[in-house]
Each structure stands twice: as C-alpha cells, then as structure tokens.
C-alpha cells in the first residue's frame, strides 16, 4: 500500500527497512470479503482511485 500511495501522489516508493519506531502499529489486516458475501456490498471506487483521492486530499487538523 505505501507504494500505491506514493504512486498516486507522483512520488517514488518508500524504502522499507524492516525496522519500526516506538508506537508504530506492526500488523494490520482487514478484509471486505464478509461484507461482500453476507451483504452483497461492492466498492464504488477502485483501490487505485481511492489512493489517488486520499493522496490529493487536504490535511485536516482534528
């Protein structure tokens, strides 16, 4: 995913060192398969379209 985000922003892919910083989330997994199977859900945009929109979105202070 970092490479897709970088490509959407017109930048080069990050260098992955395998190291982590204190406080980094080490593993995240998610699947839309249950939504697809149980509810018939389908995404409205492709992964690449979503990454491009995310890369171009203005930062928001919370």
Secondary structure, 3 states (H helix, E strand, C coil): CHHHHHHHCCCCCCCCCCCCCCCCCCCCCCCCHHHHHHHCCCCCCCHHHHHHHHHHCCCCCC
